[in-house]
């Protein structure tokens, strides 16, 4: 996995989106496989629960990392809060940010020979 973080702004606050092994484990626990979750989030009509779940996990991982690095105690976001965020930012914008973060984080790194 590459060290790539997406970012989204909501009500003047920038949230880091992190897709790492912690987030991957939560998605696999909830949906069985990343492929199944991806199928639900990339559909013509994306599954709202799957999008909210993945987005919440990515945002909360970013918050948790920032709390550890900065000695802060920012509260993690709830599914309802993230659902409201998605409604205000726009579903398509969120799905695009979510997909970009996952794709960039999981791109294989080319090795120089």
N, CA, C and O atoms as a MOPAC input file, in Angstrom:
PM7 MOZYME 1SCF
protein

 N      0.83500 1    -1.18400 1     0.00000 1
 C      0.00000 1     0.00000 1     0.00000 1
 C      0.87200 1     1.23700 1     0.00000 1
 O      1.89500 1     1.30700 1     0.68100 1
 N      0.44000 1     2.20700 1    -0.78200 1
 C      1.16200 1     3.46000 1    -0.86400 1
 C      0.65000 1     4.42300 1     0.19500 1
 O     -0.49500 1     4.33400 1     0.63700 1
 N      1.51100 1     5.33300 1     0.58800 1
 C      1.13800 1     6.35700 1     1.53900 1
 C      0.48700 1     7.50400 1     0.76600 1
 O      1.15800 1     8.46100 1     0.38000 1
 N     -0.81000 1     7.40000 1     0.54800 1
 C     -1.56800 1     8.42600 1    -0.15700 1
 C     -2.79300 1     8.74300 1     0.67200 1
 O     -3.51500 1     7.84400 1     1.10500 1
 N     -3.02300 1    10.02400 1     0.89200 1
 C     -4.20200 1    10.43500 1     1.63000 1
 C     -5.00400 1    11.41000 1     0.79700 1
 O     -4.47200 1    12.39200 1     0.28000 1
 N     -6.28500 1    11.13000 1     0.67200 1
 C     -7.17000 1    12.08200 1     0.03800 1
 C     -7.56000 1    13.13600 1     1.05800 1
 O     -7.16400 1    13.07500 1     2.22200 1
 N     -8.33100 1    14.08900 1     0.60900 1
 C     -8.77200 1    15.13200 1     1.52100 1
 C    -10.10900 1    15.66700 1     1.03400 1
 O    -10.35900 1    15.76400 1    -0.16700 1
 N    -10.95200 1    16.00600 1     1.98100 1
 C    -12.23900 1    16.60500 1     1.64700 1
 C    -12.51900 1    17.69300 1     2.66700 1
 O    -12.17800 1    17.55800 1     3.84300 1
 N    -13.13600 1    18.76100 1     2.21600 1
 C    -13.43800 1    19.86800 1     3.11700 1
 C    -14.93700 1    19.93100 1     3.37400 1
 O    -15.75300 1    19.79700 1     2.46200 1
 N    -15.27100 1    20.13600 1     4.62900 1
 C    -16.67300 1    20.21900 1     5.03700 1
 C    -16.79600 1    21.26100 1     6.13700 1
 O    -16.15800 1    21.15500 1     7.18400 1
 N    -17.62100 1    22.26300 1     5.88900 1
 C    -17.85200 1    23.35800 1     6.84000 1
 C    -16.54600 1    23.98500 1     7.30700 1
 O    -16.36500 1    24.26400 1     8.49200 1
 N    -15.64100 1    24.20200 1     6.36400 1
 C    -14.38700 1    24.87500 1     6.65700 1
 C    -13.32100 1    24.00700 1     7.30600 1
 O    -12.23600 1    24.49600 1     7.62300 1
 N    -13.60900 1    22.73300 1     7.50900 1
 C    -12.63800 1    21.81600 1     8.11400 1
 C    -12.18900 1    20.81800 1     7.05500 1
 O    -13.01300 1    20.22900 1     6.35500 1
 N    -10.88200 1    20.63500 1     6.94600 1
 C    -10.33900 1    19.66000 1     6.00600 1
 C    -10.15900 1    18.32900 1     6.72600 1
 O     -9.55000 1    18.25200 1     7.79300 1
 N    -10.70600 1    17.28400 1     6.11000 1
 C    -10.60900 1    15.93400 1     6.66100 1
 C     -9.70800 1    15.10600 1     5.76500 1
 O     -9.87900 1    15.06700 1     4.54700 1
 N     -8.74100 1    14.44200 1     6.39400 1
 C     -7.85600 1    13.54100 1     5.65900 1
 C     -8.57800 1    12.21500 1     5.46400 1
 O     -9.17100 1    11.67400 1     6.39800 1
 N     -8.52200 1    11.69600 1     4.23700 1
 C     -9.09400 1    10.39000 1     3.92600 1
 C     -7.95100 1     9.39100 1     3.83800 1
 O     -7.03600 1     9.55900 1     3.03200 1
 N     -8.00000 1     8.35900 1     4.66000 1
 C     -6.93000 1     7.36900 1     4.70800 1
 C     -7.49900 1     5.99700 1     4.34700 1
 O     -8.48900 1     5.54800 1     4.92400 1
 N     -6.85500 1     5.34600 1     3.38400 1
 C     -7.19700 1     3.96300 1     3.07400 1
 C     -5.93900 1     3.14800 1     3.33800 1
 O     -4.99900 1     3.15300 1     2.54300 1
 N     -5.93800 1     2.44400 1     4.47300 1
 C     -4.79100 1     1.62500 1     4.85200 1
 C     -5.30100 1     0.25500 1     5.30900 1
 O     -6.47700 1    -0.06300 1     5.13600 1
 N     -4.41500 1    -0.54700 1     5.88900 1
 C     -4.81600 1    -1.89300 1     6.30000 1
 C     -5.88000 1    -1.87700 1     7.39600 1
 O     -6.70000 1    -2.79200 1     7.46300 1
 N     -5.88400 1    -0.87300 1     8.24300 1
 C     -6.92600 1    -0.78500 1     9.27300 1
 C     -8.29700 1    -0.59700 1     8.63900 1
 O     -9.26800 1    -1.24000 1     9.03700 1
 N     -8.37000 1     0.28600 1     7.65300 1
 C     -9.62900 1     0.53300 1     6.95700 1
 C    -10.01700 1    -0.69500 1     6.14000 1
 O    -11.18100 1    -1.09600 1     6.11800 1
 N     -9.03800 1    -1.28300 1     5.47400 1
 C     -9.29900 1    -2.48500 1     4.68100 1
 C     -9.89300 1    -3.58900 1     5.55200 1
 O    -10.83900 1    -4.26300 1     5.14300 1
 N     -9.34600 1    -3.77400 1     6.74100 1
 C     -9.83600 1    -4.81700 1     7.65000 1
 C    -11.27900 1    -4.55500 1     8.03800 1
 O    -12.07800 1    -5.49100 1     8.08100 1
 N    -11.63400 1    -3.31100 1     8.32100 1
 C    -13.01200 1    -2.97100 1     8.70100 1
 C    -13.97400 1    -3.24400 1     7.54300 1
 O    -15.07000 1    -3.76400 1     7.74800 1
 N    -13.55400 1    -2.88900 1     6.33000 1
 C    -14.39900 1    -3.13100 1     5.15300 1
 C    -14.57700 1    -4.62000 1     4.91900 1
 O    -15.68700 1    -5.07600 1     4.64300 1
 N    -13.49500 1    -5.38600 1     5.02500 1
 C    -13.59200 1    -6.83500 1     4.84600 1
 C    -14.48200 1    -7.46600 1     5.90900 1
 O    -15.24800 1    -8.38600 1     5.62400 1
 N    -14.37800 1    -6.96900 1     7.12500 1
 C    -15.21600 1    -7.48400 1     8.21600 1
 C    -16.69700 1    -7.23400 1     7.93200 1
 O    -17.54000 1    -8.08400 1     8.21900 1
 N    -17.00700 1    -6.07700 1     7.37300 1
 C    -18.40000 1    -5.70400 1     7.11200 1
 C    -18.95200 1    -6.30000 1     5.81200 1
 O    -20.11500 1    -6.70000 1     5.75600 1
 N    -18.11300 1    -6.35900 1     4.76400 1
 C    -18.59100 1    -6.74400 1     3.42700 1
 C    -17.97500 1    -8.02600 1     2.87500 1
 O    -18.29600 1    -8.42600 1     1.75600 1
 N    -17.10800 1    -8.66900 1     3.62700 1
 C    -16.50900 1    -9.92900 1     3.18700 1
 C    -15.24300 1    -9.73400 1     2.38800 1
 O    -14.19900 1   -10.28700 1     2.73100 1
 N    -15.32400 1    -8.95000 1     1.32200 1
 C    -14.14300 1    -8.68200 1     0.49000 1
 C    -14.16000 1    -7.23000 1     0.02900 1
 O    -15.20500 1    -6.58000 1     0.00900 1
 N    -12.98900 1    -6.74100 1    -0.33800 1
 C    -12.91100 1    -5.40000 1    -0.91900 1
 C    -13.62900 1    -5.36200 1    -2.26300 1
 O    -14.23900 1    -4.35300 1    -2.62000 1
 N    -13.55600 1    -6.45600 1    -3.00300 1
 C    -14.23200 1    -6.51600 1    -4.29300 1
 C    -15.73500 1    -6.32600 1    -4.13700 1
 O    -16.35300 1    -5.60500 1    -4.92000 1
 N    -16.32900 1    -6.96800 1    -3.12800 1
 C    -17.76900 1    -6.83100 1    -2.90600 1
 C    -18.11400 1    -5.40000 1    -2.52700 1
 O    -19.07600 1    -4.83400 1    -3.04500 1
 N    -17.33900 1    -4.81800 1    -1.63300 1
 C    -17.56600 1    -3.42500 1    -1.24200 1
 C    -17.40100 1    -2.50200 1    -2.45900 1
 O    -18.21000 1    -1.59800 1    -2.66800 1
 N    -16.35800 1    -2.73300 1    -3.25400 1
 C    -16.13000 1    -1.93500 1    -4.44700 1
 C    -17.26700 1    -2.06300 1    -5.44400 1
 O    -17.65400 1    -1.07900 1    -6.07500 1
 N    -17.80500 1    -3.26500 1    -5.59000 1
 C    -18.93300 1    -3.48100 1    -6.48400 1
 C    -20.12900 1    -2.63100 1    -6.03700 1
 O    -20.84400 1    -2.06800 1    -6.86500 1
 N    -20.33100 1    -2.54700 1    -4.74100 1
 C    -21.45200 1    -1.77800 1    -4.20500 1
 C    -21.24000 1    -0.27300 1    -4.33200 1
 O    -22.19800 1     0.46800 1    -4.55700 1
 N    -20.00200 1     0.18800 1    -4.19100 1
 C    -19.73800 1     1.62800 1    -4.25000 1
 C    -19.54700 1     2.13600 1    -5.67200 1
 O    -19.70600 1     3.33000 1    -5.92500 1
 N    -19.20700 1     1.24800 1    -6.60600 1
 C    -18.96800 1     1.65600 1    -7.99800 1
 C    -20.15200 1     1.39400 1    -8.91400 1
 O    -20.04700 1     1.60400 1   -10.12300 1
 N    -21.25700 1     0.95000 1    -8.37900 1
 C    -22.42300 1     0.61000 1    -9.19400 1
 C    -23.02700 1     1.86800 1    -9.82500 1
 O    -22.74200 1     2.98900 1    -9.40400 1
 N    -23.85700 1     1.66100 1   -10.83400 1
 C    -24.55300 1     2.79200 1   -11.45700 1
 C    -25.33400 1     3.57000 1   -10.39500 1
 O    -25.38100 1     4.80000 1   -10.41600 1
 N    -25.93800 1     2.83600 1    -9.47700 1
 C    -26.58300 1     3.44000 1    -8.31500 1
 C    -25.84600 1     2.91700 1    -7.08600 1
 O    -26.20400 1     1.86700 1    -6.55400 1
 N    -24.81900 1     3.63800 1    -6.62800 1
 C    -24.01700 1     3.14700 1    -5.50700 1
 C    -24.85900 1     2.90700 1    -4.26300 1
 O    -25.82800 1     3.62100 1    -4.00300 1
 N    -24.47300 1     1.88800 1    -3.49800 1
 C    -25.14200 1     1.54000 1    -2.25800 1
 C    -24.77000 1     2.58100 1    -1.19600 1
 O    -23.60300 1     2.71200 1    -0.82600 1
 N    -25.76600 1     3.31000 1    -0.71700 1
 C    -25.51700 1     4.40300 1     0.22500 1
 C    -24.82800 1     3.91800 1     1.49500 1
 O    -23.90500 1     4.57000 1     1.98400 1
 N    -25.26500 1     2.78500 1     2.03200 1
 C    -24.66200 1     2.27500 1     3.26700 1
 C    -23.18400 1     1.95600 1     3.05900 1
 O    -22.35600 1     2.26400 1     3.91600 1
 N    -22.85000 1     1.34400 1     1.92800 1
 C    -21.46100 1     0.98200 1     1.65100 1
 C    -20.59400 1     2.23200 1     1.49900 1
 O    -19.45500 1     2.26100 1     1.96400 1
 N    -21.13400 1     3.25800 1     0.85200 1
 C    -20.38600 1     4.50600 1     0.68200 1
 C    -20.17800 1     5.17700 1     2.03500 1
 O    -19.06400 1     5.57700 1     2.37400 1
 N    -21.26100 1     5.29600 1     2.80600 1
 C    -21.14500 1     5.93200 1     4.13200 1
 C    -20.17900 1     5.14400 1     5.01200 1
 O    -19.35900 1     5.73600 1     5.71300 1
 N    -20.26800 1     3.81900 1     4.98300 1
 C    -19.38900 1     2.98700 1     5.80900 1
 C    -17.92400 1     3.23800 1     5.45100 1
 O    -17.11100 1     3.54000 1     6.32500 1
 N    -17.59100 1     3.11500 1     4.17800 1
 C    -16.20300 1     3.29300 1     3.75700 1
 C    -15.69400 1     4.69300 1     4.02300 1
 O    -14.56700 1     4.87000 1     4.48500 1
 N    -16.51900 1     5.69200 1     3.73400 1
 C    -16.12200 1     7.08100 1     3.94100 1
 C    -15.90400 1     7.36100 1     5.42500 1
 O    -14.95400 1     8.04600 1     5.80300 1
 N    -16.79300 1     6.82500 1     6.26500 1
 C    -16.65200 1     7.00500 1     7.71700 1
 C    -15.35000 1     6.38100 1     8.20600 1
 O    -14.62200 1     6.99600 1     8.98500 1
 N    -15.05400 1     5.16500 1     7.75500 1
 C    -13.82100 1     4.50100 1     8.18400 1
 C    -12.58600 1     5.27900 1     7.73700 1
 O    -11.62400 1     5.39500 1     8.49600 1
 N    -12.59900 1     5.81100 1     6.51900 1
 C    -11.45200 1     6.57200 1     6.01300 1
 C    -11.26400 1     7.87600 1     6.77700 1
 O    -10.14000 1     8.23100 1     7.13300 1
 N    -12.35500 1     8.58900 1     7.02900 1
 C    -12.27100 1     9.83900 1     7.78500 1
 C    -11.80300 1     9.56800 1     9.21000 1
 O    -10.91600 1    10.25500 1     9.71500 1
 N    -12.39600 1     8.57100 1     9.85800 1
 C    -12.04700 1     8.28900 1    11.24900 1
 C    -10.61200 1     7.80100 1    11.38700 1
 O     -9.96600 1     8.08800 1    12.39400 1
 N    -10.10000 1     7.07500 1    10.40700 1
 C     -8.69200 1     6.66900 1    10.45300 1
 C     -7.80100 1     7.89700 1    10.35700 1
 O     -6.78200 1     7.98400 1    11.04300 1
 N     -8.18000 1     8.84800 1     9.50700 1
 C     -7.42300 1    10.10700 1     9.40500 1
 C     -7.44900 1    10.89000 1    10.70600 1
 O     -6.42800 1    11.42800 1    11.13300 1
 N     -8.61700 1    10.95400 1    11.33600 1
 C     -8.74300 1    11.64300 1    12.62700 1
 C     -7.89700 1    10.94100 1    13.68200 1
 O     -7.18500 1    11.59400 1    14.44600 1
 N     -7.97100 1     9.61600 1    13.72600 1
 C     -7.22100 1     8.84000 1    14.71800 1
 C     -5.71400 1     9.04200 1    14.55200 1
 O     -4.99600 1     9.20900 1    15.53700 1
 N     -5.24500 1     9.02800 1    13.32500 1
 C     -3.81600 1     9.25500 1    13.06200 1
 C     -3.42100 1    10.65700 1    13.50200 1
 O     -2.39000 1    10.83600 1    14.15200 1
 N     -4.23600 1    11.66200 1    13.15100 1
 C     -3.93500 1    13.04300 1    13.55600 1
 C     -3.92300 1    13.18200 1    15.07500 1
 O     -3.07600 1    13.88600 1    15.62600 1
 N     -4.85700 1    12.51400 1    15.75500 1
 C     -4.87300 1    12.55200 1    17.21700 1
 C     -3.57800 1    11.99200 1    17.79100 1
 O     -3.00400 1    12.56800 1    18.71500 1
 N     -3.11900 1    10.86500 1    17.24100 1
 C     -1.86800 1    10.25500 1    17.72200 1
 C     -0.66100 1    11.14300 1    17.43500 1
 O      0.20000 1    11.32200 1    18.29700 1
 N     -0.59800 1    11.69500 1    16.23200 1
 C      0.56000 1    12.50100 1    15.83700 1
 C      0.61400 1    13.84700 1    16.53600 1
 O      1.69700 1    14.36100 1    16.81600 1
 N     -0.56200 1    14.42800 1    16.82300 1
 C     -0.60400 1    15.78600 1    17.36400 1
 C     -0.99500 1    15.86400 1    18.83400 1
 O     -1.05600 1    16.95500 1    19.40100 1
 N     -1.25900 1    14.72300 1    19.45500 1
 C     -1.66200 1    14.72500 1    20.86000 1
 C     -3.02400 1    15.37700 1    21.07000 1
 O     -3.30000 1    15.92200 1    22.13800 1
 N     -3.87500 1    15.31800 1    20.04200 1
 C     -5.20600 1    15.91400 1    20.14100 1
 C     -6.23100 1    14.84800 1    20.50100 1
 O     -5.91200 1    13.66200 1    20.58200 1
 N     -7.45900 1    15.28600 1    20.71400 1
 C     -8.52600 1    14.36400 1    21.08700 1
 C     -9.79300 1    14.67500 1    20.28700 1
 O    -10.88500 1    14.76600 1    20.84900 1
 N     -9.63800 1    14.83700 1    18.97600 1
 C    -10.77900 1    15.10600 1    18.11900 1
 C    -11.68100 1    13.87600 1    18.09700 1
 O    -11.20900 1    12.75000 1    17.93500 1
 N    -12.98800 1    14.10400 1    18.26200 1
 C    -13.93900 1    12.99600 1    18.26700 1
 C    -14.05500 1    12.38600 1    16.87900 1
 O    -13.97400 1    13.08200 1    15.86600 1
 N    -14.24600 1    11.06600 1    16.85500 1
 C    -14.49300 1    10.38300 1    15.60100 1
 C    -15.90900 1    10.71600 1    15.13700 1
 O    -16.77100 1    11.05500 1    15.94800 1
 N    -16.14100 1    10.61800 1    13.84500 1
 C    -17.44700 1    10.94400 1    13.28000 1
 C    -18.35800 1     9.71400 1    13.29700 1
 O    -17.89900 1     8.58200 1    13.13900 1
 N    -19.63600 1     9.95600 1    13.48800 1
 C    -20.62900 1     8.88200 1    13.44900 1
 C    -21.11600 1     8.69500 1    12.01400 1
 O    -20.89600 1     9.55200 1    11.15800 1
 N    -21.77600 1     7.57300 1    11.76300 1
 C    -22.34700 1     7.32200 1    10.43000 1
 C    -23.35100 1     8.42200 1    10.06600 1
 O    -23.38800 1     8.87600 1     8.92200 1
 N    -24.15600 1     8.84300 1    11.02800 1
 C    -25.14100 1     9.89900 1    10.75200 1
 C    -24.46100 1    11.20200 1    10.36600 1
 O    -24.89100 1    11.87200 1     9.42700 1
 N    -23.40400 1    11.56500 1    11.08100 1
 C    -22.68000 1    12.79100 1    10.74800 1
 C    -22.09400 1    12.70500 1     9.34100 1
 O    -22.15500 1    13.66700 1     8.57500 1
 N    -21.53300 1    11.56300 1     9.01300 1
 C    -20.94000 1    11.38800 1     7.68900 1
 C    -22.03000 1    11.38000 1     6.62200 1
 O    -21.82700 1    11.92100 1     5.53500 1
 N    -23.16700 1    10.78500 1     6.90600 1
 C    -24.28500 1    10.81500 1     5.96200 1
 C    -24.72300 1    12.24400 1     5.66300 1
 O    -25.00500 1    12.58400 1     4.51400 1
 N    -24.77800 1    13.07300 1     6.69000 1
 C    -25.12300 1    14.48800 1     6.48900 1
 C    -24.04700 1    15.19700 1     5.69000 1
 O    -24.34500 1    16.02000 1     4.82400 1
 N    -22.79400 1    14.87600 1     5.98400 1
 C    -21.66900 1    15.46200 1     5.25300 1
 C    -21.78300 1    15.12500 1     3.77100 1
 O    -21.63200 1    15.99900 1     2.91700 1
 N    -22.04700 1    13.87600 1     3.47100 1
 C    -22.16400 1    13.42600 1     2.08800 1
 C    -23.31400 1    14.16200 1     1.39500 1
 O    -23.18000 1    14.57400 1     0.24300 1
 N    -24.43100 1    14.32600 1     2.08700 1
 C    -25.57200 1    15.03700 1     1.51000 1
 C    -25.21000 1    16.47000 1     1.14900 1
 O    -25.62400 1    16.97100 1     0.10400 1
 N    -24.44500 1    17.12700 1     2.00200 1
 C    -24.08500 1    18.52200 1     1.76300 1
 C    -22.98700 1    18.66300 1     0.71200 1
 O    -23.07100 1    19.53600 1    -0.15200 1
 N    -21.97400 1    17.83000 1     0.77200 1
 C    -20.85700 1    17.90800 1    -0.18300 1
 C    -21.30200 1    17.44700 1    -1.56800 1
 O    -20.86300 1    17.98100 1    -2.58600 1
 N    -22.16600 1    16.46100 1    -1.58600 1
 C    -22.63900 1    15.89000 1    -2.83800 1
 C    -22.14000 1    14.46800 1    -2.98900 1
 O    -20.94700 1    14.19100 1    -2.86500 1
 N    -23.06600 1    13.58400 1    -3.25700 1
 C    -22.76400 1    12.15300 1    -3.34500 1
 C    -21.67500 1    11.86700 1    -4.37400 1
 O    -20.74400 1    11.11000 1    -4.09900 1
 N    -21.78800 1    12.47000 1    -5.56500 1
 C    -20.80500 1    12.21100 1    -6.61800 1
 C    -19.41700 1    12.68600 1    -6.22800 1
 O    -18.43000 1    12.01400 1    -6.52800 1
 N    -19.32200 1    13.83700 1    -5.56200 1
 C    -18.01900 1    14.34200 1    -5.10200 1
 C    -17.38700 1    13.39000 1    -4.09600 1
 O    -16.18700 1    13.12100 1    -4.14200 1
 N    -18.21200 1    12.88600 1    -3.19000 1
 C    -17.70700 1    11.97800 1    -2.16200 1
 C    -17.26000 1    10.65700 1    -2.77600 1
 O    -16.18100 1    10.15900 1    -2.45500 1
 N    -18.08000 1    10.08700 1    -3.65800 1
 C    -17.72600 1     8.81600 1    -4.29200 1
 C    -16.43200 1     8.97800 1    -5.09200 1
 O    -15.58400 1     8.08500 1    -5.08700 1
 N    -16.27900 1    10.09900 1    -5.76900 1
 C    -15.05600 1    10.36500 1    -6.53200 1
 C    -13.83800 1    10.43700 1    -5.60500 1
 O    -12.80200 1     9.84000 1    -5.89600 1
 N    -13.96100 1    11.16300 1    -4.49400 1
 C    -12.85900 1    11.27000 1    -3.52100 1
 C    -12.52800 1     9.91800 1    -2.91000 1
 O    -11.35900 1     9.56900 1    -2.74200 1
 N    -13.56800 1     9.16200 1    -2.58100 1
 C    -13.40100 1     7.83700 1    -1.98900 1
 C    -12.65600 1     6.92200 1    -2.97100 1
 O    -11.68100 1     6.26800 1    -2.60100 1
 N    -13.12200 1     6.88600 1    -4.21600 1
 C    -12.50900 1     6.01500 1    -5.22600 1
 C    -11.06600 1     6.41700 1    -5.51900 1
 O    -10.19400 1     5.55600 1    -5.63600 1
 N    -10.81000 1     7.71600 1    -5.63800 1
 C     -9.44400 1     8.19000 1    -5.89300 1
 C     -8.52300 1     7.77200 1    -4.76200 1
 O     -7.41000 1     7.31000 1    -5.00900 1
 N     -8.97100 1     7.92700 1    -3.53000 1
 C     -8.14700 1     7.55700 1    -2.37800 1
 C     -7.82700 1     6.07000 1    -2.38800 1
 O     -6.68100 1     5.68400 1    -2.15700 1
 N     -8.82300 1     5.23000 1    -2.65000 1
 C     -8.59700 1     3.77900 1    -2.67600 1
 C     -7.65200 1     3.40500 1    -3.81400 1
 O     -6.69700 1     2.65800 1    -3.60300 1
 N     -7.90800 1     3.91300 1    -5.01000 1
 C     -7.08600 1     3.56400 1    -6.17700 1
 C     -5.64200 1     4.01200 1    -5.98400 1
 O     -4.71500 1     3.24000 1    -6.22700 1
 N     -5.44700 1     5.25100 1    -5.55100 1
 C     -4.08000 1     5.76000 1    -5.36900 1
 C     -3.34500 1     5.02600 1    -4.25000 1
 O     -2.13300 1     4.82300 1    -4.32700 1
 N     -4.07200 1     4.63100 1    -3.22000 1
 C     -3.45000 1     3.92100 1    -2.09100 1
 C     -3.03700 1     2.50600 1    -2.44400 1
 O     -2.11000 1     1.95100 1    -1.85300 1
 N     -3.74200 1     1.91900 1    -3.42400 1
 C     -3.48900 1     0.50800 1    -3.73500 1
 C     -2.75500 1     0.28600 1    -5.05400 1
 O     -2.53200 1    -0.85700 1    -5.45300 1
 N     -2.37400 1     1.38300 1    -5.74300 1
 C     -1.60500 1     1.22000 1    -6.96500 1
 C     -0.30400 1     0.52900 1    -6.65600 1
 O      0.34700 1     0.81900 1    -5.65200 1
 N      0.07500 1    -0.39100 1    -7.52800 1
 C      1.35300 1    -1.05900 1    -7.30200 1
 C      2.46700 1    -0.09200 1    -7.67000 1
 O      2.38200 1     0.64000 1    -8.65600 1
 N      3.50000 1    -0.10800 1    -6.86400 1
 C      4.63200 1     0.76100 1    -7.11800 1
 C      5.55400 1     0.10100 1    -8.13200 1
 O      5.93000 1    -1.06200 1    -7.98800 1
 N      5.91300 1     0.86400 1    -9.15900 1
 C      6.82900 1     0.33200 1   -10.16000 1
 C      8.23400 1     0.29600 1    -9.60100 1
 O      8.67700 1     1.23200 1    -8.93600 1
 N      8.92500 1    -0.78600 1    -9.87500 1
 C     10.28400 1    -0.93600 1    -9.40100 1
 C     11.24400 1    -0.57600 1   -10.52600 1
 O     11.06300 1    -0.99500 1   -11.66900 1
 N     12.24400 1     0.18800 1   -10.19700 1
 C     13.26200 1     0.51800 1   -11.19400 1
 C     14.26500 1    -0.62100 1   -11.26200 1
 O     14.76000 1    -1.09400 1   -10.23800 1
 N     14.55700 1    -1.05200 1   -12.47700 1
 C     15.48300 1    -2.18400 1   -12.64800 1
 C     16.90600 1    -1.73900 1   -12.62200 1
 O     17.81200 1    -2.56200 1   -12.75200 1

